[in-house]
Structures are given as C-alpha cells and as structure tokens.
Amino acid sequence: ASGSALSTSTSKEDELKIPLHWRPEIEQCIKDQRITDTARSDMVRSLVTQLFARSVKPTRYQCENLARKLILQYPFLKDDLGNGYQSWAEKMVERVRNVIKRDSRKGRRVLDESSGLDEPKQKRLKKGTELLRRYPVTNLVEMEEDNPDTLERHKKAIDNELEKTKPRDIVLLPLMRSTYGERRMYILHDATSVRDTLIKYPALHRPAVVEQEMGLIVGKADVKTCFLQKWLSEYVPAIISYGERSRKKNISSHLDDLDETDEMSRQLTALKVVAMCLGKARQDALCYIYEEYEAMDSVEMACNKPPVRSQPRIAAFIGEGPVQYFVICESQVLCQVPTLQLALFTAFASYYCFNLEYPMAAKNVLSFFQDYILGYPDSNKKSGAYLGIVSDIKRHL
C-alpha cells in the first residue's frame, strides 16, 4: 500500500501539488517530524502516481519541481547537503523509470505470448460493441496508408510532443486525427489489451484525445457536448423524478442523501438509481462504473483493488477539498478529469476507443447510456423489463 496522491493545496487543476492527507503511518511521521525508510518509499510512490496521472512520461524537471514543493511544505524532510531536495527528486526519477520499464515488459509479455515459434500470436478475442461494428473505420476518415512517409512523420511528431513537460492538445489533436485510420485498424484487429494499446499510443491517456477518438468513431465532432447536455439537462432530472416516485425502497433510498443544490450530488444520485434499476440482479452494477475512496487512499490501491476489473470505471477520491476523479482501466490510470460528468463521458467513451465489451453486470446500464444519452441504439433485442424501466424514466422527461 502507498500514501495518497489526492487532496491538494491549491485550486489550479493542471499544477502539480503536494497531498494534504496521507496514510496514517505517514501522517504520524509528519507529526513526529521524522521520516522512516518505509514512509519515504510510500511518499515517493504516491507522488510518482500523481505524476503519471498528469503525464504519460514524467520528466526529470517534473520530479524536481514536485520534490522542491515537498520540501517547502515539509521542511524537516530537507536533505542535509545540496539544494535540500535532490535525493527526493532522484528517488522519483528512479521510480518513474521502473514504472515505465515494468509497463513495457507487461506489454511485451502479452504480445509475445504464444505456444511455439511458428504459431501465430495468441490474441484476446473481443467482440467490441454493436456501435463499433456499425461504423467501419474506412467510412470515418481518410486513412494515410497510401502515404506511409506522412504517417510516420506525424507519428514522430506525436512522440516529440508527448516528450514535452506540458504536451499541447492543440498540437496533438490534428496529428492524432491524421493517424486515426492506422491506429483504429490496430485496435480493432491486433490489440490484445488496453495496456498494450496505451504503450503503443500513449496520447490516448489524454481526455481530449479520447473525446476526439469517440467523435471519429461515430462521425460526430460534438459528441461530448451532446452527451453531457442530454445527461445533465434531460436525464438526470428525469431519473431523479422517477426515483422519487418509485415505491421500491432500494431505489428511493438512494435519494436520502440527495442535495438538490449540488450538481455532483444530483448526477451521482441519478447514476445510482439507474444502476440499481437496470443492473443485473444480485450484482452491484455501480461498482463497474463508479467507486468512492477516501482522500487518504492511493490511486494505486484503487487500481489494484480486488477483484481487479478490466473495464473503464471512475474512481472518486473524497476528502475535505474538492473531489478528484480518475478514470482507471486494467489496473492503471487512464487519466484524471476535474468533474464527474467528464469522468462519466471519458469512462464511457473508453469502451469504444479501446474496443471493449460491456461487463454483463452493468450491460443494461451502459446500453441505456448508448441508446438514449449517446443516441446510437444498437440492434440487440432488449428485455421487457429494460424497456419498461426506460419507458417509465422517459415519462419524466
């Protein structure tokens, strides 16, 4: 286990910050103004986890910047020699290198898994979703396979931009669009895992890139705007109204903590109600979509909490400060976003970006988002119970 990478001391979203809350063992060290080797390692792990949530490949500058802030906040941690923070910076750099090396090995292990040298690579079979099958990649954008030199030049430009301390979406988005065809074919036919795909295309860690990928899949550039408008303006009020009139205690009980003046409370209540109504019987559909943690918990702990699930889901860390939202998938952080609605869209869009199937426990819940909020219903036959509940919700629109 490791410390927290969560509650922060300033309001600027993109700035690297030092946690305000840590695990009890670290809090005790801070109180006693001393540091043990175990606490030091846990602090480094937490800080590096925060770096990876904001950057695909954290740089030495970022490690030194965060180490400097750590010493400013906790002066008793200062080194006896030099600038006072160099040993912390070096530990972070070493941790970053080890994480990148570990992830690279995991990626190769998946790709190289086969029963013999002359046999084809073993691939995980994925059906994807009905939505993906209806939108062939060649119908969406002009692919650049006829001009491999241009394709390679653009891919190199993406890598160069990601190496920067602050990669710019304004630069990455047109480059990712121009290379979309080759990437989409790889994801649909060759990718064996999300981890494998992210190693090959690390720009997919960025929420803006995920949004654009989703727009290219459905041929609708404003897909996020339309999704959030329907969710916030139409379906959140309708679902809450449906829940308030429900006679089922397991549904109406979710409204006990509703704060009508708090937009996040309204969204979370609506998400809980629809998960309870449409989730598979005797299974907690909500945990496949959204889970809450305390501010002192670590992102790494959330990623590896058993049972480890491969589906994209939201991890919300709640403490005294603003709630922090991470989208996690296959035991790793996909990205961090500032609001619940952006986390919901990014997690949902990740199913299509990475060609993943809905989990059975939450299949009806996610199908509801696809059919009515995204607005792209599939052709699969729905149960009478599903259609009945959706019909009741729609009466409150």
C-alpha positions in Angstrom: 0.0 0.0 0.0 1.1 3.6 -0.5 0.1 7.1 0.5 -2.3 9.4 -1.0 -1.9 11.3 -4.3 -5.1 13.1 -3.9 -6.2 16.1 -1.7 -4.4 19.2 -2.9 -3.4 22.6 -1.6 -4.2 24.9 -4.5 -7.0 25.2 -6.9 -5.1 25.3 -10.2 -6.1 22.0 -11.9 -3.0 21.3 -14.0 -0.4 22.3 -11.4 1.4 19.5 -9.6 0.5 19.7 -5.9 1.5 18.1 -2.7 -1.2 16.0 -0.9 -2.7 17.3 2.2 -3.6 13.9 3.5 -1.5 10.7 3.7 -1.8 7.2 5.1 -1.9 7.1 9.0 1.7 5.9 9.1 3.0 8.8 7.1 0.8 11.3 9.0 2.4 10.0 12.2 5.9 10.6 10.8 4.9 14.1 9.8 3.5 14.8 13.3 6.7 13.5 14.8 8.9 15.4 12.4 10.8 12.3 11.3 10.9 10.0 8.3 11.3 6.3 8.1 12.5 4.4 5.1 9.1 2.8 4.6 7.3 6.1 4.8 9.8 7.7 2.4 9.2 5.0 -0.1 5.4 5.3 0.2 5.6 9.1 -0.3 7.7 8.7 -3.4 5.3 6.1 -4.8 2.3 8.4 -4.2 4.0 11.4 -5.7 5.0 9.4 -8.8 1.5 8.1 -9.2 0.3 11.7 -9.2 2.9 12.5 -11.9 1.7 9.6 -14.1 -1.9 10.8 -13.7 -0.9 14.0 -15.4 1.8 13.0 -17.8 2.4 9.9 -20.0 6.2 10.1 -19.4 7.1 12.3 -16.4 10.3 14.3 -16.9 13.2 14.9 -14.5 12.0 18.6 -14.4 8.6 17.5 -13.1 10.2 15.2 -10.5 12.5 18.0 -9.3 9.6 20.5 -9.3 7.5 18.2 -7.1 10.4 17.4 -4.8 11.0 21.1 -4.3 7.4 21.7 -3.4 7.5 18.7 -1.0 10.4 20.3 0.9 8.7 23.7 1.0 5.6 22.0 2.6 7.6 19.7 4.9 10.9 21.4 5.7 12.0 18.6 8.1 12.4 16.4 5.0 15.2 18.6 3.6 18.5 16.9 2.7 21.5 17.8 4.8 23.5 18.7 1.7 23.0 20.4 -1.6 19.7 22.1 -2.6 17.8 20.1 0.0 15.5 18.2 -2.3 17.8 16.3 -4.7 17.6 12.9 -3.0 13.8 13.1 -3.2 14.0 14.0 -6.9 16.4 11.2 -7.7 14.1 8.7 -5.9 11.1 9.9 -8.0 13.2 9.7 -11.2 14.2 6.1 -10.3 10.6 5.2 -9.6 9.4 6.7 -12.9 11.9 4.7 -14.8 10.9 1.5 -13.0 7.2 2.0 -13.7 7.9 2.6 -17.4 10.2 -0.4 -17.6 7.5 -2.6 -15.8 4.7 -1.4 -18.1 6.9 -2.0 -21.2 7.6 -5.6 -20.1 4.0 -6.3 -19.4 3.1 -5.0 -22.9 5.8 -7.3 -24.5 4.7 -10.3 -22.4 1.1 -10.0 -23.8 2.3 -9.6 -27.4 4.9 -12.4 -27.3 2.6 -15.0 -25.7 2.4 -18.0 -28.0 2.7 -21.7 -27.8 5.5 -22.1 -30.4 7.8 -20.1 -32.6 5.9 -20.9 -35.8 2.5 -20.4 -34.3 0.6 -17.1 -34.6 0.4 -14.8 -31.7 -2.3 -15.5 -29.2 -4.8 -12.7 -29.1 -7.6 -11.9 -26.8 -10.9 -12.2 -28.7 -13.0 -9.1 -28.3 -16.4 -8.6 -29.9 -16.5 -4.9 -29.1 -19.9 -3.3 -29.2 -22.7 -3.1 -31.7 -21.9 0.5 -32.1 -18.4 -0.2 -33.3 -19.5 -2.9 -35.8 -21.8 -0.4 -37.4 -19.1 2.2 -38.0 -16.3 0.7 -40.2 -13.0 2.7 -39.9 -12.8 3.4 -43.6 -16.1 5.3 -43.5 -14.9 7.8 -41.0 -11.7 9.5 -42.1 -9.2 9.3 -45.0 -6.6 6.9 -44.0 -2.9 7.6 -44.8 -1.8 4.1 -45.5 -1.1 5.2 -49.2 1.4 7.7 -47.9 3.5 5.9 -45.2 6.1 8.7 -45.1 3.5 11.2 -44.0 2.0 8.7 -41.5 5.4 8.1 -39.9 6.2 11.8 -39.8 3.0 12.5 -38.0 3.5 9.7 -35.5 7.0 11.0 -34.8 5.6 14.5 -34.2 3.2 13.0 -31.7 6.0 11.3 -29.8 8.0 14.5 -29.8 5.1 16.5 -28.4 4.4 13.9 -25.7 8.1 14.2 -24.6 7.5 17.8 -23.6 6.8 18.8 -20.0 3.3 20.1 -21.0 2.1 18.4 -24.2 -0.3 20.6 -26.1 -3.7 19.2 -27.1 -3.9 21.9 -29.9 -0.8 20.2 -31.5 -1.7 16.6 -30.7 -5.4 16.5 -31.8 -4.8 17.2 -35.6 -1.9 14.7 -35.6 -4.0 12.1 -33.8 -6.8 12.7 -36.3 -4.5 12.3 -39.3 -3.2 8.9 -37.9 -6.6 7.7 -36.8 -7.1 5.1 -39.6 -3.9 3.1 -38.9 -4.5 3.3 -35.1 -8.1 2.2 -35.4 -7.2 -0.8 -37.5 -4.6 -1.8 -34.9 -7.1 -1.6 -32.1 -9.8 -3.5 -33.9 -7.7 -6.3 -35.2 -4.3 -6.5 -33.4 -4.5 -5.1 -29.9 -4.5 -7.6 -27.1 -5.2 -5.3 -24.1 -5.7 -1.7 -23.2 -2.2 -1.6 -21.6 -0.8 -2.8 -24.9 -2.6 -0.1 -26.8 -1.6 2.7 -24.4 2.1 1.7 -24.6 1.8 1.9 -28.4 -0.4 5.1 -28.4 0.3 6.9 -25.1 -1.6 10.0 -26.3 -4.8 8.1 -25.5 -4.1 8.9 -21.9 -5.4 12.4 -22.6 -9.1 13.2 -22.2 -9.2 15.5 -25.2 -7.8 12.7 -27.4 -10.3 10.2 -26.1 -13.1 12.7 -26.9 -11.8 13.2 -30.4 -11.5 9.4 -31.0 -15.1 8.9 -29.9 -16.2 11.7 -32.3 -14.4 10.0 -35.1 -15.9 6.6 -34.3 -19.5 8.0 -34.5 -18.8 10.7 -37.1 -19.9 13.5 -34.7 -17.3 16.1 -33.6 -19.5 17.5 -30.8 -20.3 14.0 -29.3 -19.2 15.1 -25.8 -21.2 18.2 -25.8 -24.4 16.4 -26.9 -23.8 13.5 -24.5 -23.3 15.8 -21.5 -26.2 18.1 -22.5 -28.6 15.1 -22.6 -27.3 13.7 -19.4 -27.3 16.9 -17.3 -30.3 18.7 -18.8 -32.7 15.8 -19.6 -31.9 12.5 -18.0 -30.5 13.5 -14.6 -33.8 15.4 -13.6 -35.9 12.6 -15.2 -34.2 9.8 -13.3 -34.4 11.7 -10.0 -38.1 12.3 -10.6 -38.6 8.6 -11.4 -36.7 7.6 -8.2 -38.8 10.0 -6.1 -42.0 8.3 -7.3 -40.7 4.8 -7.0 -42.3 2.6 -4.4 -39.2 0.3 -4.2 -37.2 1.1 -1.1 -33.9 0.0 -2.7 -34.4 2.8 -5.3 -35.9 5.5 -3.2 -33.2 5.0 -0.5 -30.6 6.4 -2.9 -32.4 9.8 -2.7 -31.9 10.1 1.1 -28.6 12.0 0.7 -29.6 14.0 -2.4 -28.7 17.7 -2.3 -30.8 19.4 -4.9 -28.5 22.4 -5.0 -25.3 20.3 -5.7 -24.9 19.3 -9.3 -22.5 16.5 -8.4 -25.0 15.1 -5.8 -27.7 15.1 -8.5 -25.6 13.3 -11.0 -24.4 10.7 -8.5 -28.0 10.1 -7.3 -29.2 9.6 -10.9 -26.3 7.2 -11.6 -27.0 5.2 -8.5 -30.8 5.0 -9.3 -30.3 3.9 -13.0 -27.6 1.3 -11.9 -30.0 -0.1 -9.3 -32.9 -0.3 -11.8 -31.0 -1.7 -14.8 -28.2 -3.6 -13.2 -28.1 -7.4 -13.3 -30.0 -9.0 -10.4 -28.0 -9.6 -7.3 -24.9 -7.9 -8.7 -23.6 -4.4 -8.0 -23.6 -2.7 -11.4 -22.5 0.6 -9.9 -19.0 -0.7 -8.9 -18.3 -1.4 -12.6 -18.9 2.3 -13.3 -18.1 4.3 -10.2 -16.4 3.7 -6.8 -15.6 6.1 -4.0 -12.5 6.2 -1.9 -11.2 8.3 1.0 -8.8 11.1 0.3 -6.0 9.3 2.2 -6.4 6.3 -0.1 -3.9 6.0 -3.0 -4.7 5.8 -6.7 -2.5 2.7 -7.0 -4.7 1.0 -4.3 -7.8 1.8 -6.3 -6.3 0.4 -9.5 -5.5 -2.9 -7.9 -8.4 -3.3 -5.5 -9.7 -6.9 -5.8 -11.5 -8.1 -7.7 -9.4 -6.2 -10.4 -11.7 -5.3 -13.3 -10.5 -4.6 -16.8 -13.4 -2.3 -17.7 -13.0 1.5 -17.6 -14.5 3.0 -14.4 -14.4 6.1 -12.3 -12.5 6.3 -9.0 -13.7 9.3 -6.9 -11.5 10.4 -4.0 -13.4 12.3 -1.4 -12.0 14.4 1.4 -12.1 17.9 2.8 -11.1 19.5 -0.5 -12.6 19.2 -4.0 -13.4 15.6 -5.1 -10.8 14.3 -7.5 -11.8 11.9 -10.3 -9.6 9.4 -12.1 -10.6 7.0 -14.9 -8.9 3.7 -14.3 -8.7 0.7 -16.6 -6.8 -2.6 -16.4 -5.1 -1.7 -13.1 -3.7 1.6 -14.3 -4.7 5.3 -14.5 -6.1 6.2 -17.9 -6.5 9.9 -17.0 -7.6 12.4 -14.4 -10.5 14.8 -15.0 -11.9 17.7 -13.0 -15.7 16.8 -12.8 -18.0 13.8 -12.5 -19.7 14.5 -15.9 -16.3 14.5 -17.7 -15.3 11.3 -15.9 -18.5 9.6 -16.9 -18.1 10.6 -20.5 -14.4 9.6 -20.6 -15.0 6.2 -19.0 -18.0 5.5 -21.3 -16.1 6.7 -24.4 -13.1 4.4 -23.5 -15.2 1.3 -24.2 -15.3 2.4 -27.9 -11.8 3.9 -28.1 -10.3 0.6 -26.9 -13.0 -1.7 -28.4 -14.2 -3.3 -25.2 -17.3 -5.2 -24.3 -19.7 -4.0 -21.6 -19.5 -6.1 -18.4 -22.5 -8.3 -18.0 -23.4 -6.9 -14.6 -23.7 -3.4 -16.0 -24.5 -4.1 -19.6 -28.1 -2.7 -19.4 -26.9 0.4 -17.6 -24.2 1.1 -20.2 -26.6 0.2 -23.0 -29.0 2.8 -21.6 -26.3 5.4 -22.0 -25.6 4.3 -25.5 -29.2 4.1 -26.6 -30.7 7.2 -25.1 -27.9 9.6 -24.0 -25.3 9.0 -26.7 -28.2 8.5 -29.1 -26.9 5.5 -31.0 -29.2 2.5 -30.2 -27.9 -0.9 -31.1 -29.9 -3.6 -32.8 -29.8 -6.2 -30.0 -33.2 -7.2 -28.6 -33.9 -5.7 -25.2 -35.8 -7.4 -22.4 -39.3 -6.3 -21.5 -38.0 -5.2 -18.0 -35.4 -3.0 -19.5 -37.9 -1.4 -21.9 -40.4 -0.9 -19.2 -38.0 0.9 -16.8 -36.7 3.1 -19.6 -40.2 3.9 -20.7 -41.1 4.9 -17.1 -38.0 7.2 -16.9 -38.8 8.8 -20.2 -42.2 9.8 -18.9 -40.4 12.2 -16.6 -38.5 14.0 -19.4 
